[in-house]
Amino acid sequence: MIKVVGIVGSPRAGGNTEILVNEALKAAAEEGAIVELLRLCDKEIKPCDGCRSCRKTKECWIKDDFRPIFDKMVEADGIIIASPVYFGSSTPQVKALIDRAGYLSIAKGRVFENKVGGALVVARRAGQNFTLAELLFFFLHQGMIVPGSSYWNVAFGREPGEVLNDSEGIETVKNFGKKMVWIIKKLKGLV
Ligand SMILES: Cc1cc2nc3c(=O)[nH]c(=O)nc-3n(C[C@H](O)[C@H](O)[C@H](O)COP(=O)(O)O)c2cc1C
């Protein structure tokens, strides 16, 4: 069984980021993966406070909605993190998640190592490449494997649904979803 989780980092439910994640997950499901979409907009994830107590306790003491999301990331073979561009960067919701997940993962013995990961990014006009790089740095830091697609996983759109007009962006994230499952199958020796 192959599990892929897609995390929507927009504070806006049903927006362009969610559409992109849905397209990538649908493509992954067509290749045989069990998929799950998680929205950060209906969760509270506080920023890392830098206490570093996770290094000793192997847990994050902050009480909010972080832990169930972290657990789903740990259970998954493939992790997609998607963000709209906010002033040239990812959203605070995404940043809080990767800071805490990344640090706790290390405390627990690098639990994301050798998983497959990838980022999807959408913006009205500019900042996609920087934001994509920001998220890819997380996956690479965690020793994860990042597949490519038919282009970089970036798309254009402002109002909810506008991203559907970017046919190349949609095609790119679909191809990414397929490639993610292909590499997971290879890694598991299923093909
Ligand atoms: C606070 C804020 C900052 C934004 N900054 C940028 C930006 O730097 N570059 C850009 O092209 N679009 C920017 N946008 C537009 C969003 O990236 C765009 O509307 C995107 O489609 C939103 O995704 P969503 O529908 O998933 O929320 C910004 C939007 C907001 C609300």
The ligand as an SDF file (V2000), in Angstrom:
LIG
                    3D

 31 33  0  0  0  0  0  0  0  0999 V2000
   -1.1300   38.4110    2.0100 C   0  0  0  0  0  0  0  0  0  0  0  0
   -0.9980   38.0010    0.5640 C   0  0  0  0  0  0  0  0  0  0  0  0
    0.2400   38.1180   -0.0580 C   0  0  0  0  0  0  0  0  0  0  0  0
    0.3830   37.7520   -1.4040 C   0  0  0  0  0  0  0  0  0  0  0  0
    1.6180   37.8580   -1.9860 N   0  0  0  0  0  0  0  0  0  0  0  0
    1.7700   37.5230   -3.2750 C   0  0  0  0  0  0  0  0  0  0  0  0
    3.0570   37.6100   -3.9150 C   0  0  0  0  0  0  0  0  0  0  0  0
    4.0790   37.9230   -3.3110 O   0  0  0  0  0  0  0  0  0  0  0  0
    3.1410   37.3160   -5.2400 N   0  0  0  0  0  0  0  0  0  0  0  0
    2.0330   36.9630   -5.9760 C   0  0  0  0  0  0  0  0  0  0  0  0
    2.1700   36.7560   -7.1750 O   0  0  0  0  0  0  0  0  0  0  0  0
    0.8290   36.8000   -5.3910 N   0  0  0  0  0  0  0  0  0  0  0  0
    0.6630   37.0670   -4.0660 C   0  0  0  0  0  0  0  0  0  0  0  0
   -0.5570   36.9010   -3.4580 N   0  0  0  0  0  0  0  0  0  0  0  0
   -1.6640   36.2800   -4.2250 C   0  0  0  0  0  0  0  0  0  0  0  0
   -1.8360   34.7820   -3.9010 C   0  0  0  0  0  0  0  0  0  0  0  0
   -0.6080   34.0860   -3.9910 O   0  0  0  0  0  0  0  0  0  0  0  0
   -2.8390   34.1480   -4.8690 C   0  0  0  0  0  0  0  0  0  0  0  0
   -4.0950   34.8170   -4.7500 O   0  0  0  0  0  0  0  0  0  0  0  0
   -3.0260   32.6820   -4.6810 C   0  0  0  0  0  0  0  0  0  0  0  0
   -3.7790   32.1550   -5.7400 O   0  0  0  0  0  0  0  0  0  0  0  0
   -3.7560   32.3690   -3.3560 C   0  0  0  0  0  0  0  0  0  0  0  0
   -3.9030   30.9740   -3.2070 O   0  0  0  0  0  0  0  0  0  0  0  0
   -5.1910   30.3400   -2.4680 P   0  0  0  0  0  0  0  0  0  0  0  0
   -6.3750   30.5700   -3.4010 O   0  0  0  0  0  0  0  0  0  0  0  0
   -4.8730   28.9090   -2.3130 O   0  0  0  0  0  0  0  0  0  0  0  0
   -5.3310   31.0530   -1.1730 O   0  0  0  0  0  0  0  0  0  0  0  0
   -0.7380   37.2500   -2.1220 C   0  0  0  0  0  0  0  0  0  0  0  0
   -1.9800   37.1280   -1.4770 C   0  0  0  0  0  0  0  0  0  0  0  0
   -2.1160   37.5010   -0.1510 C   0  0  0  0  0  0  0  0  0  0  0  0
   -3.4590   37.3570    0.5170 C   0  0  0  0  0  0  0  0  0  0  0  0
  1  2  1  0
  2  3  1  0
  2 30  2  0
  3  4  2  0
  4  5  1  0
  4 28  1  0
  5  6  2  0
  6  7  1  0
  6 13  1  0
  7  8  2  0
  7  9  1  0
  9 10  1  0
 10 11  2  0
 10 12  1  0
 12 13  2  0
 13 14  1  0
 14 15  1  0
 14 28  1  0
 15 16  1  0
 16 17  1  0
 16 18  1  0
 18 19  1  0
 18 20  1  0
 20 21  1  0
 20 22  1  0
 22 23  1  0
 23 24  1  0
 24 25  2  0
 24 26  1  0
 24 27  1  0
 28 29  2  0
 29 30  1  0
 30 31  1  0
M  END
$$$$
